Amino acid sequence: MTLETPPDLSRLVVAECPLIRLRHKHPSDALNDFQWRRDPEVARFDGGPLVTAPFSEFLHKLEYDIRYPSSDRLTFAIESAGGDHIGNIMYYRADHAAQTAEFGISIGPESWRGRGAGTAATILFLRHIWAALPFRLIHLHTLEWNERAQRCFHRAGFDEVARVVRNEQSFIRMEARREWWLLWDMEGRFDGYLGGNETPGKP
């Protein structure tokens, strides 16, 4: 694999709405991913450490993960409707016997935060996962101080269930259950968050 971007990545798209779309990862994502993972502001929202490995090592790992996907995790790129790579969304720590997995999302460019992209991406992701895989529960951990993220996840169908401390940081655990989520989706609960009418800077 190389860093050259093919003329069209539409073949990798798995879900889309007027605001954003989700697609499988491609090696051309590596530079953005690397820069975001070295950005202290992005790391603050993710609650994780900065990447210190050189780019060549980072690229090699991404290429390996694409070529040899793990059964316990899967990452999609989040793109704007115009095709700009703006973040990533994933499940990891999947327990296929228990039919559960943990959820993660990161929006890289500051200009795309607070525009509804996270809510839309989460809804599209859950629709795709419920349809493609036999998970019955998806859970996440969001930093206790990150109220904007909590509002986003609540709009997308997650409910708060517990408080958790990890590495001396306080997190809120939230869960989405397949049966309830699909019922809400049938009722149209999430449709208003997929129209792409959000205003930059709006929570």
Order of alpha helices (4+ residues) and beta strands (2+ residues): beta-beta-alpha-alpha-alpha-beta-beta-beta-alpha-beta-alpha-beta-beta-alpha
